């Protein structure tokens, strides 16, 4: 059984890297298709896989195929490979806003499709991926896909109607976190810390705090309360963040991203 990728960009390489490192597929059992020679060469060097400029070759050789091209290319891409899609193929679609109904319409026949929404931390093996299989995908095939996705982070089954808020929270969320790290580092620099050390202190603080939420199972508010001593430094900082609308800003930012996702989907 071979694994295929149509599109050899950054996200595809992150996925390939995790899958190969986990030993689920060997490089020689993966094929990637991309019309851009530079992308093919880069992927060959990074992953050691076979690449081609012909998507039909990918469909012919692979049993599970990731669609990792930009959403605006989906219609033409699917039109070019539609007739080569077999009953036993499992398609894993990464395209934002490309719903299962859209994909069903584009294929024009029953096809096993799993829609996913990963995020950029997959590049360092810490992605968060929402997963929604269509009615043609068996439980065993879903388990197989989940095993692949968990090689580069966490993956959870999610009803498709929640994919827009997934986009707002985990899809766009890394940008909010990067902004927070940058702001925290700026505060450190303002206090006299060298810039590079400031980034290390800020980023490691976010990493460690996130790990505490995931590994302790405690509510974030409970963990916050453990840090905020009466009349101490932390509660003084929390008071200012609350006055400045910190939580409301994050809430509204994620909601705005989700609303934009809905708008883009309607316009596709």
HUKA-V956314 format. One record per residue. N is the residue number from 1. RES is the residue in three letters. SS is DSSP state (@ for helix, = for strand, . for the rest). PHI is phi in radians with two decimals (NA if undefined). Layout:
N;RES;SS;PHI
N;RES;SS;PHI
This chain:
1;UNK;.;NA
2;UNK;.;-1.96
3;UNK;=;-1.94
4;UNK;=;-2.19
5;UNK;=;-2.31
6;UNK;=;-1.79
7;UNK;.;1.97
8;UNK;.;-2.10
9;UNK;.;-1.46
10;UNK;@;-1.08
11;UNK;@;-1.13
12;UNK;@;-1.03
13;UNK;@;-1.16
14;UNK;@;-1.09
15;UNK;@;-1.14
16;UNK;@;-0.99
17;UNK;@;-1.03
18;UNK;@;-1.15
19;UNK;@;-1.14
20;UNK;@;-1.18
21;UNK;@;-1.09
22;UNK;@;-1.32
23;UNK;.;1.40
24;UNK;.;-1.27
25;UNK;.;-2.28
26;UNK;.;-1.50
27;UNK;@;-0.94
28;UNK;@;-1.24
29;UNK;@;-1.77
30;UNK;=;-2.13
31;UNK;=;-2.25
32;UNK;=;-2.12
33;UNK;=;-2.01
34;UNK;.;-2.80
35;UNK;.;-1.31
36;UNK;.;-1.61
37;UNK;@;-1.05
38;UNK;@;-1.01
39;UNK;@;-1.15
40;UNK;@;-1.13
41;UNK;@;-1.12
42;UNK;@;-1.05
43;UNK;@;-1.17
44;UNK;@;-1.03
45;UNK;@;-1.21
46;UNK;@;-1.31
47;UNK;@;-1.93
48;UNK;.;1.31
49;UNK;.;-1.65
50;UNK;=;-1.47
51;UNK;=;-2.22
52;UNK;=;-2.62
53;UNK;.;-1.69
54;UNK;.;-2.03
55;UNK;@;-1.11
56;UNK;@;-1.12
57;UNK;@;-1.13
58;UNK;@;-1.07
59;UNK;@;-1.13
60;UNK;@;-1.22
61;UNK;@;-1.61
62;UNK;.;-1.77
63;UNK;.;-1.79
64;UNK;=;-1.98
65;UNK;=;-2.24
66;UNK;=;-1.49
67;UNK;=;-1.65
68;UNK;.;-2.13
69;UNK;.;-1.77
70;UNK;.;-1.15
71;UNK;@;-0.94
72;UNK;@;-1.18
73;UNK;@;-1.69
74;UNK;@;-1.04
75;UNK;@;-1.02
76;UNK;@;-1.18
77;UNK;@;-1.10
78;UNK;@;-1.16
79;UNK;@;-1.02
80;UNK;@;-1.35
81;UNK;@;-2.10
82;UNK;@;-0.88
83;UNK;@;-1.24
84;UNK;@;-1.64
85;UNK;.;-1.34
86;UNK;.;-1.64
87;UNK;.;-1.12
88;UNK;.;-1.58
89;UNK;.;-1.15
90;UNK;=;-2.05
91;UNK;=;-1.73
92;UNK;=;-1.95
93;UNK;=;-1.77
94;UNK;.;-1.75
95;UNK;.;-1.08
96;UNK;.;-1.10
97;UNK;.;1.41
98;UNK;.;-1.60
99;UNK;.;-1.27
100;UNK;@;-1.09
101;UNK;@;-1.13
102;UNK;@;-1.06
103;UNK;@;-1.13
104;UNK;@;-1.06
105;UNK;@;-1.17
106;UNK;@;-1.19
107;UNK;@;-1.30
108;UNK;.;1.22
109;UNK;.;-2.82
110;UNK;.;-1.11
111;UNK;.;-2.40
112;UNK;=;-1.32
113;UNK;=;-2.24
114;UNK;=;-2.05
115;UNK;=;-1.53
116;UNK;=;-2.28
117;UNK;=;-2.33
118;UNK;.;-1.53
119;UNK;.;-2.39
120;UNK;@;-1.13
121;UNK;@;-1.06
122;UNK;@;-0.99
123;UNK;@;-1.13
124;UNK;@;-2.04
125;UNK;.;1.31
126;UNK;.;-2.23
127;UNK;=;-1.28
128;UNK;=;-2.25
129;UNK;=;-2.17
130;UNK;=;-1.57
131;UNK;=;-2.33
132;UNK;=;-2.48
133;UNK;=;-1.45
134;UNK;.;-1.50
135;UNK;.;-1.22
136;UNK;.;-1.55
137;UNK;.;-1.52
138;UNK;.;-1.34
139;UNK;@;-0.99
140;UNK;@;-1.15
141;UNK;@;-1.20
142;UNK;@;-1.09
143;UNK;@;-1.06
144;UNK;@;-1.13
145;UNK;@;-1.13
146;UNK;@;-1.05
147;UNK;@;-1.10
148;UNK;@;-1.12
149;UNK;@;-1.18
150;UNK;@;-1.39
151;UNK;@;-1.35
152;UNK;@;-2.20
153;UNK;=;2.49
154;UNK;=;-1.72
155;UNK;=;-2.47
156;UNK;=;-2.36
157;UNK;=;-1.18
158;UNK;.;-2.57
159;UNK;.;-1.08
160;UNK;@;-1.08
161;UNK;@;-1.16
162;UNK;@;-1.70
163;UNK;@;-1.15
164;UNK;@;-1.19
165;UNK;@;-1.28
166;UNK;@;-1.04
167;UNK;@;-1.03
168;UNK;@;-1.17
169;UNK;@;-1.63
170;UNK;@;-1.66
171;UNK;@;-1.16
172;UNK;.;-1.59
173;UNK;@;-0.93
174;UNK;@;-0.96
175;UNK;@;-1.11
176;UNK;@;-1.11
177;UNK;@;-1.16
178;UNK;@;-1.09
179;UNK;@;-1.10
180;UNK;@;-1.12
181;UNK;@;-1.06
182;UNK;@;-1.10
183;UNK;@;-1.15
184;UNK;@;-1.13
185;UNK;@;-1.17
186;UNK;@;-1.06
187;UNK;@;-1.11
188;UNK;@;-1.14
189;UNK;@;-1.11
190;UNK;@;-1.05
191;UNK;.;-1.51
192;UNK;.;1.91
193;UNK;.;-1.38
194;UNK;.;-1.03
195;UNK;@;-0.98
196;UNK;@;-1.13
197;UNK;@;-1.13
198;UNK;@;-1.07
199;UNK;@;-1.12
200;UNK;@;-1.13
201;UNK;@;-1.10
202;UNK;@;-1.18
203;UNK;@;-1.16
204;UNK;@;-1.16
205;UNK;@;-1.12
206;UNK;@;-1.18
207;UNK;@;-1.05
208;UNK;@;-1.13
209;UNK;@;-1.14
210;UNK;@;-1.09
211;UNK;@;-1.13
212;UNK;@;-1.10
213;UNK;@;-1.08
214;UNK;@;-1.26
215;UNK;@;-1.57
216;UNK;@;-1.50
217;UNK;.;1.30
218;UNK;.;-1.41
219;UNK;.;-1.11
220;UNK;@;-0.94
221;UNK;@;-1.12
222;UNK;@;-1.15
223;UNK;@;-1.13
224;UNK;@;-1.07
225;UNK;@;-1.11
226;UNK;@;-1.17
227;UNK;@;-1.61
228;UNK;.;-1.63
229;UNK;.;-1.26
230;UNK;.;-0.97
231;UNK;.;1.02
232;UNK;.;-1.70
233;UNK;@;-1.22
234;UNK;@;-1.16
235;UNK;@;-1.16
236;UNK;@;-1.15
237;UNK;@;-1.19
238;UNK;@;-1.06
239;UNK;@;-1.02
240;UNK;@;-1.19
241;UNK;@;-1.06
242;UNK;@;-1.15
243;UNK;@;-1.09
244;UNK;.;-1.50
245;UNK;.;1.35
246;UNK;@;-0.98
247;UNK;@;-1.15
248;UNK;@;-1.11
249;UNK;@;-1.12
250;UNK;@;-1.13
251;UNK;@;-0.99
252;UNK;@;-1.22
253;UNK;@;-1.11
254;UNK;@;-1.13
255;UNK;@;-1.13
256;UNK;@;-1.13
257;UNK;@;-1.13
258;UNK;@;-1.12
259;UNK;@;-1.10
260;UNK;@;-1.12
261;UNK;@;-1.06
262;UNK;@;-1.12
263;UNK;@;-1.06
264;UNK;@;-1.12
265;UNK;@;-1.14
266;UNK;@;-1.17
267;UNK;.;-1.54
268;UNK;.;-1.38
